[in-house]
Amino acid sequence: INLHPVFPRPVLNYKLMWRSNATLARLGGADENAENDRIREARNWNFKSTLIEFSTGFEWMPLRKANYGDTGVYGPQLNPYLFAGLGYAISNSNLDTSQSREFQMDNTGGTNGMLVVPFGGGLRLDFQERMSLAGELSWRYTGSDYVDGVSAVKQETADWYFLVGLSFSYSLGEEAMNR
């Protein structure tokens, strides 16, 4: 489940916009899917996390043209875009080590907060003057090793997560992007 609303986007120009997101996602993983036979057979852990993220950043549409042409009539557009930003996420994870033959742990999981760096791209359809639909792929670098509820003991590694989202946007205020 990934609810990914994009809030109204202040327009810097018709190719560059500021964006803010609130994301609710359910993340999970299991060692039974690991390519490494040793991990899959000996450790056999799995986790589920509920994640809430708030982020802000910039969205850039390099191929976008003004929606009002020489005739002054609005014209819908479909454009690719890239984005990057900064945010904060809270992960509530549940790590299950009960099926492990060799590596069981106590006190795993719980709630953890972390800074995130979201970036990615998508395809946006401006279908009315103030409304658009978008589909996007995004990655999040967390700077934390606790998204899954446990941290590696011997090495510092940061967790990443990947999201696929659909969004609906309604622009408020002056529509400089369309001029």
Z-matrix of the N, CA and C atoms (Angstrom, degrees):
N
C 1 1.456
C 2 1.509 1 107.63
N 3 1.306 2 117.11 1 127.76
C 4 1.454 3 121.13 2 177.41
C 5 1.513 4 108.93 3 -139.42
N 6 1.325 5 116.19 4 104.11
C 7 1.456 6 121.19 5 174.06
C 8 1.512 7 106.43 6 -93.85
N 9 1.300 8 117.21 7 123.53
C 10 1.457 9 119.90 8 -169.41
C 11 1.524 10 111.06 9 -136.49
N 12 1.347 11 117.98 10 67.89
C 13 1.465 12 117.45 11 178.96
C 14 1.516 13 111.81 12 -74.15
N 15 1.287 14 116.66 13 141.84
C 16 1.457 15 122.08 14 173.36
C 17 1.518 16 106.56 15 -109.25
N 18 1.302 17 116.93 16 123.07
C 19 1.450 18 121.79 17 -175.70
C 20 1.522 19 110.40 18 -76.79
N 21 1.330 20 118.03 19 169.62
C 22 1.467 21 120.44 20 -179.31
C 23 1.523 22 111.60 21 -49.47
N 24 1.311 23 115.98 22 139.73
C 25 1.454 24 122.56 23 -172.75
C 26 1.517 25 111.13 24 -108.80
N 27 1.326 26 118.00 25 108.89
C 28 1.470 27 118.27 26 172.92
C 29 1.521 28 109.50 27 -62.82
N 30 1.286 29 115.82 28 136.57
C 31 1.456 30 122.18 29 -174.15
C 32 1.521 31 109.94 30 -96.45
N 33 1.328 32 116.73 31 125.39
C 34 1.455 33 121.33 32 175.10
C 35 1.525 34 109.57 33 -88.37
N 36 1.307 35 116.11 34 -41.64
C 37 1.460 36 124.63 35 167.44
C 38 1.525 37 105.27 36 -158.69
N 39 1.303 38 119.19 37 178.86
C 40 1.456 39 118.38 38 -173.10
C 41 1.529 40 113.86 39 -70.83
N 42 1.343 41 119.07 40 -7.18
C 43 1.460 42 122.05 41 176.43
C 44 1.524 43 113.95 42 -107.60
N 45 1.323 44 118.70 43 -14.78
C 46 1.464 45 122.46 44 -175.25
C 47 1.523 46 110.09 45 -131.20
N 48 1.336 47 116.03 46 125.73
C 49 1.454 48 121.02 47 -179.69
C 50 1.517 49 110.43 48 -133.03
N 51 1.321 50 115.23 49 152.98
C 52 1.450 51 122.13 50 172.78
C 53 1.520 52 106.65 51 -90.80
N 54 1.331 53 118.38 52 140.09
C 55 1.454 54 121.70 53 -178.56
C 56 1.519 55 110.87 54 -134.27
N 57 1.320 56 115.89 55 150.77
C 58 1.459 57 122.93 56 173.83
C 59 1.515 58 107.82 57 -130.99
N 60 1.320 59 116.64 58 139.59
C 61 1.458 60 121.63 59 -177.15
C 62 1.514 61 110.97 60 -128.65
N 63 1.314 62 115.74 61 149.12
C 64 1.457 63 123.46 62 166.62
C 65 1.520 64 105.11 63 -125.54
N 66 1.318 65 117.12 64 124.42
C 67 1.458 66 121.62 65 -174.99
C 68 1.516 67 109.95 66 -124.93
N 69 1.319 68 116.35 67 133.07
C 70 1.449 69 123.35 68 171.40
C 71 1.517 70 105.85 69 -118.15
N 72 1.336 71 116.76 70 121.30
C 73 1.462 72 119.89 71 -175.59
C 74 1.523 73 110.60 72 -137.16
N 75 1.299 74 115.47 73 152.49
C 76 1.458 75 123.07 74 173.43
C 77 1.520 76 106.35 75 -111.85
N 78 1.339 77 116.73 76 117.26
C 79 1.451 78 122.35 77 -179.18
C 80 1.528 79 109.22 78 -109.47
N 81 1.323 80 116.68 79 154.10
C 82 1.457 81 120.01 80 177.75
C 83 1.510 82 111.22 81 -163.09
N 84 1.312 83 114.97 82 161.42
C 85 1.456 84 120.95 83 177.61
C 86 1.516 85 109.85 84 -164.44
N 87 1.334 86 116.08 85 158.15
C 88 1.464 87 121.13 86 -178.63
C 89 1.516 88 110.10 87 -146.59
N 90 1.330 89 115.75 88 139.21
C 91 1.466 90 120.92 89 177.47
C 92 1.522 91 111.95 90 -65.41
N 93 1.326 92 118.22 91 -20.93
C 94 1.463 93 119.45 92 178.22
C 95 1.522 94 111.86 93 -62.33
N 96 1.346 95 117.00 94 -15.59
C 97 1.460 96 121.78 95 176.97
C 98 1.521 97 113.01 96 -95.67
N 99 1.327 98 117.61 97 0.49
C 100 1.468 99 121.68 98 -176.75
C 101 1.524 100 111.61 99 -69.90
N 102 1.342 101 115.34 100 145.16
C 103 1.460 102 120.37 101 175.63
C 104 1.528 103 111.28 102 -76.68
N 105 1.339 104 116.82 103 -27.08
C 106 1.458 105 122.40 104 -179.26
C 107 1.530 106 109.35 105 -77.92
N 108 1.350 107 117.22 106 113.97
C 109 1.464 108 121.81 107 -177.65
C 110 1.523 109 112.41 108 -59.47
N 111 1.320 110 117.97 109 -37.81
C 112 1.471 111 122.03 110 -178.61
C 113 1.528 112 110.99 111 -62.23
N 114 1.314 113 117.11 112 -46.48
C 115 1.463 114 120.51 113 178.66
C 116 1.521 115 110.58 114 -65.27
N 117 1.316 116 115.84 115 -45.21
C 118 1.460 117 120.02 116 -177.36
C 119 1.529 118 111.51 117 -61.47
N 120 1.319 119 118.06 118 -44.09
C 121 1.460 120 121.47 119 -175.76
C 122 1.523 121 113.70 120 -82.27
N 123 1.329 122 118.32 121 -39.56
C 124 1.467 123 120.68 122 -174.33
C 125 1.523 124 113.26 123 -89.09
N 126 1.329 125 117.44 124 -47.51
C 127 1.461 126 119.26 125 -174.68
C 128 1.523 127 111.25 126 -81.59
N 129 1.320 128 118.28 127 -56.52
C 130 1.462 129 124.94 128 175.23
C 131 1.534 130 113.89 129 51.29
N 132 1.315 131 117.25 130 49.50
C 133 1.459 132 122.29 131 176.93
C 134 1.526 133 109.97 132 -91.30
N 135 1.328 134 116.33 133 162.03
C 136 1.458 135 121.66 134 169.47
C 137 1.521 136 107.89 135 -148.48
N 138 1.333 137 115.69 136 155.44
C 139 1.459 138 120.06 137 -179.75
C 140 1.520 139 110.56 138 -142.51
N 141 1.331 140 113.60 139 156.76
C 142 1.464 141 122.78 140 171.02
C 143 1.514 142 106.58 141 -135.98
N 144 1.317 143 116.32 142 136.21
C 145 1.466 144 121.58 143 178.52
C 146 1.513 145 109.82 144 -133.06
N 147 1.313 146 115.52 145 139.65
C 148 1.452 147 121.64 146 168.51
C 149 1.520 148 105.60 147 -100.74
N 150 1.298 149 116.77 148 128.85
C 151 1.450 150 121.04 149 -173.34
C 152 1.526 151 110.20 150 -125.71
N 153 1.323 152 115.91 151 134.24
C 154 1.463 153 122.22 152 174.14
C 155 1.519 154 106.31 153 -119.51
N 156 1.320 155 116.28 154 128.69
C 157 1.470 156 120.30 155 -177.27
C 158 1.523 157 110.58 156 -132.32
N 159 1.315 158 115.25 157 139.31
C 160 1.462 159 122.77 158 172.15
C 161 1.521 160 106.82 159 -122.04
N 162 1.331 161 116.93 160 127.52
C 163 1.464 162 119.31 161 -178.17
C 164 1.526 163 110.28 162 -144.22
N 165 1.309 164 114.31 163 162.96
C 166 1.452 165 121.58 164 177.37
C 167 1.529 166 108.04 165 -144.71
N 168 1.313 167 116.82 166 156.98
C 169 1.455 168 120.21 167 -179.18
C 170 1.515 169 111.16 168 174.78
N 171 1.324 170 114.85 169 -157.45
C 172 1.460 171 121.25 170 -177.67
C 173 1.516 172 110.83 171 -120.01
N 174 1.321 173 115.21 172 147.17
C 175 1.459 174 123.28 173 175.96
C 176 1.523 175 107.42 174 -120.49
N 177 1.322 176 115.90 175 130.11
C 178 1.459 177 121.49 176 -176.71
C 179 1.521 178 109.69 177 -123.26
N 180 1.338 179 116.81 178 127.29
C 181 1.461 180 123.64 179 177.70
C 182 1.528 181 108.29 180 -116.32
N 183 1.334 182 117.68 181 89.60
C 184 1.469 183 120.61 182 -172.69
C 185 1.527 184 114.61 183 -65.04
N 186 1.322 185 119.15 184 -24.22
C 187 1.466 186 121.50 185 -176.77
C 188 1.525 187 113.03 186 -98.30
N 189 1.296 188 117.73 187 0.20
C 190 1.466 189 122.02 188 -175.02
C 191 1.527 190 112.11 189 -68.77
N 192 1.309 191 114.65 190 143.26
C 193 1.463 192 122.73 191 174.24
C 194 1.517 193 107.57 192 -118.83
N 195 1.299 194 117.47 193 160.77
C 196 1.464 195 120.98 194 177.25
C 197 1.531 196 109.06 195 -59.66
N 198 1.323 197 116.31 196 139.74
C 199 1.462 198 120.66 197 -177.23
C 200 1.522 199 113.45 198 -72.96
N 201 1.328 200 117.11 199 -18.63
C 202 1.457 201 120.02 200 177.33
C 203 1.519 202 107.72 201 -103.08
N 204 1.310 203 116.80 202 116.13
C 205 1.455 204 121.13 203 -179.62
C 206 1.518 205 111.91 204 -81.98
N 207 1.300 206 116.47 205 -163.35
C 208 1.470 207 122.59 206 -179.61
C 209 1.528 208 112.00 207 -62.38
N 210 1.326 209 117.30 208 -24.88
C 211 1.462 210 120.91 209 -178.43
C 212 1.523 211 112.30 210 -80.85
N 213 1.353 212 117.99 211 -14.79
C 214 1.456 213 121.40 212 -176.92
C 215 1.515 214 113.38 213 81.70
N 216 1.332 215 117.17 214 7.90
C 217 1.463 216 122.13 215 179.95
C 218 1.527 217 108.85 216 -97.88
N 219 1.332 218 116.54 217 136.83
C 220 1.469 219 121.54 218 179.83
C 221 1.520 220 110.24 219 -66.85
N 222 1.334 221 116.15 220 137.87
C 223 1.457 222 121.76 221 176.98
C 224 1.520 223 110.64 222 -129.88
N 225 1.340 224 118.72 223 124.00
C 226 1.466 225 121.30 224 177.69
C 227 1.522 226 110.83 225 -60.57
N 228 1.347 227 115.54 226 155.09
C 229 1.462 228 120.87 227 179.77
C 230 1.522 229 110.30 228 -141.11
N 231 1.320 230 115.37 229 150.44
C 232 1.459 231 123.17 230 172.55
C 233 1.523 232 106.25 231 -120.11
N 234 1.356 233 116.57 232 120.38
C 235 1.462 234 120.54 233 -174.78
C 236 1.528 235 112.18 234 -137.80
N 237 1.334 236 116.20 235 142.10
C 238 1.458 237 119.09 236 170.21
C 239 1.527 238 109.43 237 -76.07
N 240 1.342 239 116.62 238 155.73
C 241 1.458 240 120.10 239 177.31
C 242 1.524 241 110.59 240 -147.06
N 243 1.311 242 114.49 241 159.35
C 244 1.465 243 123.25 242 174.34
C 245 1.517 244 107.59 243 -122.27
N 246 1.334 245 116.76 244 152.69
C 247 1.462 246 119.22 245 177.49
C 248 1.520 247 110.44 246 -148.45
N 249 1.319 248 115.09 247 157.78
C 250 1.465 249 123.18 248 175.61
C 251 1.518 250 107.32 249 -154.65
N 252 1.323 251 115.83 250 154.48
C 253 1.456 252 118.73 251 -179.06
C 254 1.509 253 112.69 252 -170.76
N 255 1.324 254 114.92 253 -157.73
C 256 1.457 255 123.24 254 -178.83
C 257 1.522 256 107.25 255 -145.51
N 258 1.331 257 116.40 256 144.35
C 259 1.452 258 118.73 257 -178.41
C 260 1.509 259 112.87 258 -157.46
N 261 1.328 260 114.65 259 -174.70
C 262 1.457 261 122.79 260 178.63
C 263 1.521 262 107.44 261 -135.27
N 264 1.333 263 116.58 262 135.43
C 265 1.456 264 121.64 263 -179.47
C 266 1.522 265 110.11 264 -128.01
N 267 1.324 266 114.48 265 149.22
C 268 1.458 267 122.00 266 174.27
C 269 1.524 268 106.68 267 -120.85
N 270 1.333 269 115.13 268 124.59
C 271 1.456 270 121.46 269 -178.29
C 272 1.524 271 108.99 270 -114.04
N 273 1.327 272 116.03 271 128.51
C 274 1.456 273 121.42 272 173.58
C 275 1.522 274 106.29 273 -111.86
N 276 1.330 275 116.77 274 104.18
C 277 1.455 276 120.42 275 -170.50
C 278 1.527 277 112.55 276 -111.80
N 279 1.320 278 113.61 277 154.72
C 280 1.454 279 122.67 278 176.32
C 281 1.522 280 107.07 279 -130.38
N 282 1.324 281 116.68 280 109.02
C 283 1.461 282 122.35 281 179.79
C 284 1.518 283 108.50 282 -100.30
N 285 1.332 284 117.05 283 125.55
C 286 1.466 285 122.46 284 -179.71
C 287 1.532 286 108.95 285 -107.08
N 288 1.331 287 116.14 286 114.08
C 289 1.470 288 121.47 287 177.69
C 290 1.524 289 111.30 288 -109.68
N 291 1.317 290 117.78 289 9.36
C 292 1.472 291 121.56 290 -173.07
C 293 1.525 292 114.10 291 -65.92
N 294 1.321 293 118.69 292 -24.55
C 295 1.466 294 121.32 293 -179.53
C 296 1.528 295 113.24 294 -89.74
N 297 1.332 296 116.41 295 3.08
C 298 1.462 297 121.02 296 -177.07
C 299 1.528 298 111.05 297 -80.14
N 300 1.328 299 116.67 298 136.25
C 301 1.465 300 120.94 299 177.11
C 302 1.521 301 111.33 300 -82.24
N 303 1.338 302 117.54 301 -32.02
C 304 1.461 303 120.50 302 -172.57
C 305 1.516 304 115.08 303 -119.63
N 306 1.322 305 118.57 304 -26.70
C 307 1.466 306 120.96 305 -170.49
C 308 1.523 307 111.40 306 -123.50
N 309 1.310 308 116.47 307 86.23
C 310 1.455 309 119.73 308 175.24
C 311 1.516 310 108.49 309 -106.47
N 312 1.325 311 115.49 310 144.53
C 313 1.459 312 120.59 311 -177.40
C 314 1.519 313 109.82 312 -133.14
N 315 1.314 314 116.03 313 148.83
C 316 1.458 315 122.35 314 171.61
C 317 1.518 316 108.09 315 -102.76
N 318 1.309 317 116.77 316 164.93
C 319 1.466 318 122.90 317 175.51
C 320 1.526 319 112.99 318 56.79
N 321 1.308 320 117.15 319 46.11
C 322 1.458 321 120.72 320 176.27
C 323 1.520 322 109.20 321 -104.91
N 324 1.281 323 115.92 322 160.80
C 325 1.449 324 120.92 323 179.63
C 326 1.515 325 110.84 324 84.35
N 327 1.312 326 115.67 325 -161.03
C 328 1.452 327 121.01 326 -179.55
C 329 1.510 328 111.55 327 107.38
N 330 1.337 329 114.47 328 -169.05
C 331 1.459 330 121.92 329 -177.69
C 332 1.512 331 110.58 330 -105.58
N 333 1.322 332 116.27 331 131.14
C 334 1.457 333 122.31 332 -179.73
C 335 1.518 334 110.15 333 -137.07
N 336 1.327 335 116.71 334 139.08
C 337 1.457 336 121.85 335 175.09
C 338 1.512 337 109.75 336 -105.30
N 339 1.329 338 117.36 337 148.89
C 340 1.462 339 120.61 338 -177.11
C 341 1.526 340 111.29 339 -156.60
N 342 1.320 341 116.32 340 149.33
C 343 1.461 342 121.40 341 169.99
C 344 1.514 343 108.18 342 -75.39
N 345 1.328 344 117.06 343 144.65
C 346 1.456 345 121.58 344 178.29
C 347 1.526 346 109.78 345 -130.66
N 348 1.323 347 114.71 346 150.49
C 349 1.462 348 121.63 347 175.65
C 350 1.532 349 106.57 348 -119.07
N 351 1.347 350 117.18 349 97.72
C 352 1.466 351 119.96 350 179.16
C 353 1.527 352 111.45 351 -84.77
N 354 1.321 353 116.03 352 140.42
C 355 1.463 354 121.14 353 173.62
C 356 1.520 355 108.76 354 -154.49
N 357 1.319 356 116.26 355 154.60
C 358 1.450 357 119.77 356 -179.71
C 359 1.509 358 111.47 357 168.27
N 360 1.322 359 114.78 358 -155.67
C 361 1.449 360 120.63 359 -178.50
C 362 1.506 361 111.07 360 -158.58
N 363 1.312 362 115.04 361 171.23
C 364 1.448 363 119.11 362 -179.16
C 365 1.507 364 112.42 363 -168.53
N 366 1.301 365 114.49 364 -167.94
C 367 1.454 366 123.27 365 -179.55
C 368 1.525 367 106.95 366 -130.41
N 369 1.329 368 116.59 367 126.55
C 370 1.468 369 121.99 368 -173.67
C 371 1.520 370 110.21 369 -121.18
N 372 1.328 371 115.46 370 133.15
C 373 1.461 372 122.67 371 175.90
C 374 1.519 373 108.55 372 -111.04
N 375 1.332 374 116.79 373 113.08
C 376 1.465 375 122.62 374 171.73
C 377 1.526 376 105.62 375 -88.36
N 378 1.333 377 116.61 376 100.82
C 379 1.462 378 119.13 377 -173.40
C 380 1.520 379 113.77 378 -99.65
N 381 1.322 380 118.12 379 -18.98
C 382 1.455 381 122.31 380 172.04
C 383 1.514 382 107.52 381 -138.28
N 384 1.308 383 116.30 382 169.96
C 385 1.462 384 120.36 383 -173.82
C 386 1.520 385 112.90 384 -53.32
N 387 1.296 386 119.18 385 -39.64
C 388 1.461 387 122.18 386 -176.35
C 389 1.523 388 113.82 387 -115.27
N 390 1.329 389 119.39 388 2.02
C 391 1.459 390 121.16 389 -174.49
C 392 1.526 391 112.23 390 -122.86
N 393 1.337 392 114.44 391 143.78
C 394 1.453 393 119.61 392 177.47
C 395 1.522 394 110.28 393 -147.54
N 396 1.316 395 114.68 394 156.86
C 397 1.458 396 123.64 395 173.14
C 398 1.519 397 107.33 396 -120.34
N 399 1.339 398 116.77 397 145.27
C 400 1.465 399 119.77 398 179.35
C 401 1.513 400 110.19 399 -145.44
N 402 1.311 401 115.00 400 149.55
C 403 1.458 402 123.07 401 170.56
C 404 1.504 403 106.73 402 -122.98
N 405 1.354 404 116.40 403 137.00
C 406 1.462 405 117.60 404 -176.93
C 407 1.516 406 112.64 405 -145.37
N 408 1.320 407 113.87 406 157.70
C 409 1.463 408 124.42 407 172.38
C 410 1.518 409 106.52 408 -114.95
N 411 1.332 410 116.51 409 135.07
C 412 1.460 411 117.89 410 -178.48
C 413 1.515 412 111.24 411 -145.63
N 414 1.315 413 114.28 412 152.66
C 415 1.450 414 123.00 413 177.03
C 416 1.513 415 107.84 414 -118.52
N 417 1.319 416 116.03 415 150.15
C 418 1.457 417 121.45 416 177.13
C 419 1.523 418 108.97 417 -129.49
N 420 1.315 419 115.21 418 120.77
C 421 1.462 420 121.09 419 170.51
C 422 1.522 421 105.51 420 -91.65
N 423 1.337 422 118.30 421 129.39
C 424 1.459 423 120.40 422 -172.40
C 425 1.521 424 114.77 423 -100.52
N 426 1.326 425 119.11 424 -26.75
C 427 1.455 426 119.75 425 -173.80
C 428 1.517 427 111.75 426 70.62
N 429 1.320 428 118.05 427 7.11
C 430 1.462 429 123.81 428 -179.70
C 431 1.525 430 108.68 429 -129.65
N 432 1.305 431 115.87 430 155.35
C 433 1.464 432 120.29 431 177.21
C 434 1.526 433 110.54 432 -113.60
N 435 1.336 434 117.17 433 27.42
C 436 1.460 435 120.18 434 -175.78
C 437 1.528 436 114.62 435 -121.01
N 438 1.320 437 119.56 436 15.89
C 439 1.456 438 120.26 437 177.14
C 440 1.527 439 109.88 438 -61.06
N 441 1.324 440 117.06 439 -36.78
C 442 1.462 441 121.96 440 -179.88
C 443 1.528 442 113.26 441 -90.95
N 444 1.326 443 118.44 442 -0.12
C 445 1.460 444 121.60 443 176.58
C 446 1.510 445 115.61 444 94.47
N 447 1.318 446 118.31 445 1.07
C 448 1.465 447 121.00 446 179.12
C 449 1.521 448 108.89 447 -146.68
N 450 1.324 449 115.50 448 150.25
C 451 1.457 450 120.74 449 179.02
C 452 1.515 451 109.85 450 -114.80
N 453 1.333 452 116.45 451 145.75
C 454 1.463 453 120.80 452 176.03
C 455 1.518 454 109.13 453 -64.64
N 456 1.323 455 117.12 454 136.94
C 457 1.460 456 121.97 455 -175.93
C 458 1.519 457 111.73 456 -78.51
N 459 1.330 458 117.92 457 -44.70
C 460 1.463 459 121.55 458 -171.68
C 461 1.521 460 114.08 459 -88.90
N 462 1.299 461 118.17 460 -22.46
C 463 1.464 462 119.01 461 -176.49
C 464 1.519 463 110.08 462 -136.76
N 465 1.303 464 115.53 463 146.50
C 466 1.457 465 120.55 464 176.16
C 467 1.529 466 108.39 465 -88.00
N 468 1.283 467 115.58 466 111.45
C 469 1.462 468 120.56 467 176.40
C 470 1.514 469 108.11 468 -126.75
N 471 1.292 470 116.12 469 145.17
C 472 1.461 471 121.06 470 178.41
C 473 1.521 472 109.02 471 -100.55
N 474 1.316 473 115.61 472 142.01
C 475 1.458 474 120.85 473 176.57
C 476 1.529 475 110.16 474 -81.09
N 477 1.320 476 114.83 475 149.50
C 478 1.447 477 123.68 476 174.03
C 479 1.522 478 107.33 477 -122.61
N 480 1.314 479 117.74 478 154.45
C 481 1.447 480 119.79 479 167.31
C 482 1.522 481 109.24 480 -138.72
N 483 1.320 482 114.34 481 155.43
C 484 1.452 483 123.92 482 -174.10
C 485 1.524 484 107.90 483 -120.29
N 486 1.326 485 117.26 484 133.96
C 487 1.464 486 121.67 485 -179.64
C 488 1.521 487 110.99 486 -127.30
N 489 1.297 488 114.91 487 146.19
C 490 1.454 489 123.26 488 170.81
C 491 1.519 490 105.04 489 -118.02
N 492 1.320 491 117.53 490 127.56
C 493 1.457 492 119.00 491 -175.32
C 494 1.509 493 114.06 492 -138.66
N 495 1.311 494 114.71 493 156.67
C 496 1.462 495 123.96 494 172.05
C 497 1.515 496 106.29 495 -120.99
N 498 1.311 497 116.99 496 140.79
C 499 1.462 498 119.04 497 179.84
C 500 1.520 499 111.00 498 -140.23
N 501 1.322 500 113.78 499 154.47
C 502 1.443 501 123.59 500 172.88
C 503 1.518 502 105.84 501 -120.75
N 504 1.312 503 118.35 502 131.54
C 505 1.463 504 122.22 503 179.44
C 506 1.517 505 110.08 504 -122.31
N 507 1.313 506 114.62 505 142.44
C 508 1.454 507 122.14 506 172.05
C 509 1.521 508 106.43 507 -125.82
N 510 1.313 509 117.51 508 119.51
C 511 1.458 510 122.03 509 -177.02
C 512 1.518 511 110.91 510 -87.13
N 513 1.313 512 116.34 511 133.29
C 514 1.459 513 122.99 512 178.02
C 515 1.519 514 109.40 513 -103.83
N 516 1.297 515 117.01 514 157.89
C 517 1.466 516 120.23 515 174.49
C 518 1.510 517 112.85 516 81.22
N 519 1.326 518 113.90 517 -165.83
C 520 1.467 519 122.09 518 -178.16
C 521 1.521 520 110.24 519 -63.53
N 522 1.284 521 116.83 520 135.65
C 523 1.456 522 122.28 521 -177.16
C 524 1.531 523 111.34 522 -95.00
N 525 1.322 524 116.57 523 64.35
C 526 1.469 525 120.70 524 179.73
C 527 1.518 526 111.47 525 -62.21
N 528 1.333 527 117.20 526 -26.76
C 529 1.464 528 120.75 527 -178.85
C 530 1.516 529 112.25 528 -64.52
N 531 1.303 530 117.35 529 -21.62
C 532 1.448 531 120.93 530 -175.30
C 533 1.521 532 113.22 531 -97.62
N 534 1.296 533 117.59 532 -2.30
C 535 1.465 534 119.81 533 -175.31
C 536 1.506 535 111.19 534 -87.73
